[in-house]
């Protein structure tokens, strides 16, 4: 269940920031652009954090493995 939530987090951030940006397009286009850029940055950082946490090296085992 944890992996599903971490996989959906960037998509949910994208939807949230996209809807916020669309809400401000007509009245304040520069605010909409700023929200879209911030959303992209947040989605990228979230994806990078979940990717790096999934691909960490496992801890060394004490069973006399190579080394």
Secondary structure, DSSP 8 states (H G I E B T S, - for coil): -HHHHHHHHHHHHHHHHHHHHHHTTTT-HHHHHHHHHHHHHHHHHHHHHHHHHHT------SS----
